[in-house]
Amino acid sequence: MGWLSGLWADVRATPVAAALELGTLFASAGLFLALVVALARGPPPRGPTALWAAIVAVGAGVAVVWTVLVPVYDRYG
């Protein structure tokens, strides 16, 4: 249990970073599952257009968080 207590100490020391990393992990897992479902249903002309749009929007949101918001927070936060 040594590594678990060390992990918990790191989370308590930097809760914002931990939340961002866990949020990204869950978003990535959700994107993967949504992509598998969307591919099984077919490309956008036949498949669900809203699902494809959600995949693109969530992926773009994750990219914006890590390329814009995290550097700004690191610099000014």
N, CA and C atoms as an extended XYZ file, in Angstrom:
231
Properties=species:S:1:pos:R:3:atomname:S:1:resname:S:1:resid:I:1 pbc="F F F"
N         0.811       -1.198        0.000 N   MET     1
C         0.000        0.000        0.000 CA  MET     1
C         0.853        1.260        0.000 C   MET     1
N         2.150        1.132       -0.110 N   GLY     2
C         3.019        2.291       -0.107 CA  GLY     2
C         2.800        3.183       -1.318 C   GLY     2
N         2.635        2.572       -2.493 N   TRP     3
C         2.440        3.391       -3.685 CA  TRP     3
C         1.094        4.093       -3.665 C   TRP     3
N         0.091        3.467       -3.064 N   LEU     4
C        -1.230        4.077       -2.994 CA  LEU     4
C        -1.237        5.289       -2.068 C   LEU     4
N        -0.569        5.182       -0.940 N   SER     5
C        -0.506        6.334       -0.043 CA  SER     5
C         0.318        7.459       -0.660 C   SER     5
N         1.349        7.118       -1.415 N   GLY     6
C         2.122        8.142       -2.122 CA  GLY     6
C         1.305        8.823       -3.197 C   GLY     6
N         0.491        8.038       -3.900 N   LEU     7
C        -0.397        8.609       -4.926 CA  LEU     7
C        -1.418        9.544       -4.288 C   LEU     7
N        -1.992        9.124       -3.186 N   TRP     8
C        -2.966        9.955       -2.492 CA  TRP     8
C        -2.330       11.250       -1.996 C   TRP     8
N        -1.098       11.190       -1.529 N   ALA     9
C        -0.390       12.387       -1.080 CA  ALA     9
C        -0.154       13.336       -2.252 C   ALA     9
N         0.172       12.797       -3.420 N   ASP    10
C         0.354       13.643       -4.603 CA  ASP    10
C        -0.953       14.305       -5.020 C   ASP    10
N        -2.053       13.569       -4.929 N   VAL    11
C        -3.364       14.127       -5.281 CA  VAL    11
C        -3.735       15.254       -4.320 C   VAL    11
N        -3.478       15.055       -3.032 N   ARG    12
C        -3.784       16.111       -2.064 CA  ARG    12
C        -2.880       17.325       -2.241 C   ARG    12
N        -1.659       17.106       -2.699 N   ALA    13
C        -0.731       18.223       -2.892 CA  ALA    13
C        -1.100       19.057       -4.115 C   ALA    13
N        -1.605       18.426       -5.160 N   THR    14
C        -1.972       19.135       -6.397 CA  THR    14
C        -3.344       18.678       -6.877 C   THR    14
N        -4.407       19.156       -6.232 N   PRO    15
C        -5.750       18.670       -6.599 CA  PRO    15
C        -6.193       19.106       -7.992 C   PRO    15
N        -5.769       20.284       -8.437 N   VAL    16
C        -6.182       20.746       -9.770 CA  VAL    16
C        -5.559       19.861      -10.844 C   VAL    16
N        -4.279       19.579      -10.718 N   ALA    17
C        -3.604       18.714      -11.691 CA  ALA    17
C        -4.211       17.312      -11.677 C   ALA    17
N        -4.516       16.806      -10.492 N   ALA    18
C        -5.107       15.476      -10.395 CA  ALA    18
C        -6.482       15.446      -11.058 C   ALA    18
N        -7.270       16.482      -10.847 N   ALA    19
C        -8.597       16.537      -11.465 CA  ALA    19
C        -8.493       16.605      -12.983 C   ALA    19
N        -7.551       17.408      -13.484 N   LEU    20
C        -7.356       17.491      -14.931 CA  LEU    20
C        -6.916       16.157      -15.516 C   LEU    20
N        -5.998       15.498      -14.853 N   GLU    21
C        -5.500       14.231      -15.375 CA  GLU    21
C        -6.562       13.135      -15.317 C   GLU    21
N        -7.308       13.066      -14.212 N   LEU    22
C        -8.375       12.064      -14.128 CA  LEU    22
C        -9.501       12.378      -15.104 C   LEU    22
N        -9.826       13.655      -15.256 N   GLY    23
C       -10.847       14.045      -16.224 CA  GLY    23
C       -10.445       13.682      -17.640 C   GLY    23
N        -9.180       13.897      -17.954 N   THR    24
C        -8.681       13.538      -19.275 CA  THR    24
C        -8.704       12.029      -19.479 C   THR    24
N        -8.352       11.295      -18.450 N   LEU    25
C        -8.388        9.833      -18.543 CA  LEU    25
C        -9.801        9.336      -18.825 C   LEU    25
N       -10.779        9.839      -18.075 N   PHE    26
C       -12.163        9.418      -18.291 CA  PHE    26
C       -12.698        9.886      -19.641 C   PHE    26
N       -12.339       11.106      -20.047 N   ALA    27
C       -12.775       11.602      -21.356 CA  ALA    27
C       -12.189       10.762      -22.475 C   ALA    27
N       -10.931       10.372      -22.348 N   SER    28
C       -10.296        9.548      -23.378 CA  SER    28
C       -10.942        8.172      -23.462 C   SER    28
N       -11.231        7.588      -22.316 N   ALA    29
C       -11.901        6.285      -22.307 CA  ALA    29
C       -13.296        6.403      -22.928 C   ALA    29
N       -14.005        7.472      -22.577 N   GLY    30
C       -15.326        7.699      -23.156 CA  GLY    30
C       -15.270        7.944      -24.650 C   GLY    30
N       -14.262        8.682      -25.096 N   LEU    31
C       -14.093        8.908      -26.534 CA  LEU    31
C       -13.821        7.602      -27.269 C   LEU    31
N       -13.005        6.754      -26.676 N   PHE    32
C       -12.714        5.467      -27.316 CA  PHE    32
C       -13.988        4.635      -27.456 C   PHE    32
N       -14.762        4.545      -26.392 N   LEU    33
C       -16.002        3.764      -26.450 CA  LEU    33
C       -16.998        4.366      -27.443 C   LEU    33
N       -17.115        5.692      -27.440 N   ALA    34
C       -18.026        6.354      -28.377 CA  ALA    34
C       -17.567        6.147      -29.819 C   ALA    34
N       -16.267        6.162      -30.034 N   LEU    35
C       -15.739        5.938      -31.378 CA  LEU    35
C       -16.050        4.520      -31.856 C   LEU    35
N       -15.900        3.547      -30.987 N   VAL    36
C       -16.221        2.164      -31.356 CA  VAL    36
C       -17.704        2.049      -31.719 C   VAL    36
N       -18.566        2.659      -30.929 N   VAL    37
C       -20.008        2.620      -31.216 CA  VAL    37
C       -20.311        3.336      -32.524 C   VAL    37
N       -19.708        4.505      -32.734 N   ALA    38
C       -19.965        5.264      -33.955 CA  ALA    38
C       -19.475        4.512      -35.187 C   ALA    38
N       -18.308        3.884      -35.083 N   LEU    39
C       -17.809        3.115      -36.222 CA  LEU    39
C       -18.690        1.903      -36.509 C   LEU    39
N       -19.244        1.303      -35.479 N   ALA    40
C       -20.131        0.154      -35.675 CA  ALA    40
C       -21.436        0.563      -36.351 C   ALA    40
N       -21.850        1.794      -36.121 N   ARG    41
C       -23.114        2.265      -36.710 CA  ARG    41
C       -22.950        2.820      -38.116 C   ARG    41
N       -21.736        3.141      -38.501 N   GLY    42
C       -21.497        3.616      -39.863 CA  GLY    42
C       -21.013        5.051      -39.898 C   GLY    42
N       -20.506        5.464      -41.058 N   PRO    43
C       -20.006        6.834      -41.210 CA  PRO    43
C       -21.140        7.848      -41.134 C   PRO    43
N       -20.823        9.127      -40.981 N   PRO    44
C       -21.840       10.161      -40.741 CA  PRO    44
C       -23.036       10.208      -41.696 C   PRO    44
N       -22.888        9.999      -43.002 N   PRO    45
C       -24.111       10.078      -43.815 CA  PRO    45
C       -25.173        9.049      -43.427 C   PRO    45
N       -24.743        7.861      -42.974 N   ARG    46
C       -25.707        6.827      -42.586 CA  ARG    46
C       -25.858        6.725      -41.081 C   ARG    46
N       -24.782        6.981      -40.370 N   GLY    47
C       -24.780        6.814      -38.927 CA  GLY    47
C       -25.298        8.043      -38.201 C   GLY    47
N       -25.220        8.004      -36.877 N   PRO    48
C       -25.713        9.131      -36.068 CA  PRO    48
C       -24.767       10.338      -36.141 C   PRO    48
N       -25.216       11.401      -36.748 N   THR    49
C       -24.391       12.592      -36.912 CA  THR    49
C       -24.093       13.247      -35.570 C   THR    49
N       -25.040       13.230      -34.654 N   ALA    50
C       -24.837       13.856      -33.347 CA  ALA    50
C       -23.723       13.164      -32.565 C   ALA    50
N       -23.616       11.855      -32.688 N   LEU    51
C       -22.557       11.123      -31.990 CA  LEU    51
C       -21.190       11.505      -32.537 C   LEU    51
N       -21.074       11.596      -33.852 N   TRP    52
C       -19.801       12.015      -34.453 CA  TRP    52
C       -19.454       13.445      -34.041 C   TRP    52
N       -20.435       14.316      -34.000 N   ALA    53
C       -20.197       15.700      -33.587 CA  ALA    53
C       -19.749       15.762      -32.128 C   ALA    53
N       -20.340       14.933      -31.284 N   ALA    54
C       -19.940       14.891      -29.874 CA  ALA    54
C       -18.515       14.384      -29.720 C   ALA    54
N       -18.133       13.389      -30.510 N   ILE    55
C       -16.770       12.868      -30.453 CA  ILE    55
C       -15.774       13.959      -30.832 C   ILE    55
N       -16.059       14.681      -31.891 N   VAL    56
C       -15.169       15.761      -32.328 CA  VAL    56
C       -15.125       16.878      -31.289 C   VAL    56
N       -16.276       17.243      -30.730 N   ALA    57
C       -16.326       18.332      -29.756 CA  ALA    57
C       -15.581       17.983      -28.468 C   ALA    57
N       -15.771       16.791      -27.962 N   VAL    58
C       -15.083       16.385      -26.730 CA  VAL    58
C       -13.588       16.271      -26.976 C   VAL    58
N       -13.199       15.706      -28.108 N   GLY    59
C       -11.782       15.617      -28.443 CA  GLY    59
C       -11.142       16.985      -28.572 C   GLY    59
N       -11.832       17.910      -29.208 N   ALA    60
C       -11.317       19.272      -29.323 CA  ALA    60
C       -11.241       19.945      -27.957 C   ALA    60
N       -12.211       19.680      -27.111 N   GLY    61
C       -12.188       20.249      -25.763 CA  GLY    61
C       -11.000       19.769      -24.951 C   GLY    61
N       -10.698       18.478      -25.038 N   VAL    62
C        -9.538       17.932      -24.333 CA  VAL    62
C        -8.259       18.562      -24.867 C   VAL    62
N        -8.174       18.714      -26.186 N   ALA    63
C        -6.987       19.327      -26.781 CA  ALA    63
C        -6.826       20.775      -26.336 C   ALA    63
N        -7.919       21.524      -26.270 N   VAL    64
C        -7.845       22.923      -25.843 CA  VAL    64
C        -7.424       23.016      -24.381 C   VAL    64
N        -7.945       22.139      -23.543 N   VAL    65
C        -7.568       22.163      -22.130 CA  VAL    65
C        -6.064       22.014      -21.976 C   VAL    65
N        -5.484       21.027      -22.664 N   TRP    66
C        -4.061       20.742      -22.466 CA  TRP    66
C        -3.144       21.678      -23.232 C   TRP    66
N        -3.607       22.288      -24.321 N   THR    67
C        -2.725       23.177      -25.078 CA  THR    67
C        -2.881       24.642      -24.711 C   THR    67
N        -4.017       25.011      -24.117 N   VAL    68
C        -4.236       26.421      -23.773 CA  VAL    68
C        -4.389       26.618      -22.267 C   VAL    68
N        -5.343       25.947      -21.663 N   LEU    69
C        -5.670       26.226      -20.269 CA  LEU    69
C        -4.594       25.773      -19.294 C   LEU    69
N        -4.009       24.609      -19.498 N   VAL    70
C        -2.978       24.123      -18.582 CA  VAL    70
C        -1.732       25.020      -18.601 C   VAL    70
N        -1.221       25.410      -19.769 N   PRO    71
C        -0.077       26.331      -19.766 CA  PRO    71
C        -0.402       27.689      -19.121 C   PRO    71
N        -1.602       28.188      -19.340 N   VAL    72
C        -1.981       29.462      -18.717 CA  VAL    72
C        -2.052       29.306      -17.206 C   VAL    72
N        -2.628       28.197      -16.742 N   TYR    73
C        -2.702       27.954      -15.302 CA  TYR    73
C        -1.298       27.792      -14.706 C   TYR    73
N        -0.425       27.077      -15.415 N   ASP    74
C         0.941       26.916      -14.926 CA  ASP    74
C         1.680       28.236      -14.829 C   ASP    74
N         1.406       29.118      -15.766 N   ARG    75
C         2.114       30.391      -15.773 CA  ARG    75
C         1.573       31.382      -14.749 C   ARG    75
N         0.255       31.459      -14.632 N   TYR    76
C        -0.353       32.471      -13.767 CA  TYR    76
C        -0.997       31.914      -12.517 C   TYR    76
N        -1.129       30.612      -12.406 N   GLY    77
C        -1.863       30.030      -11.290 CA  GLY    77
C        -1.099       29.734      -10.098 C   GLY    77
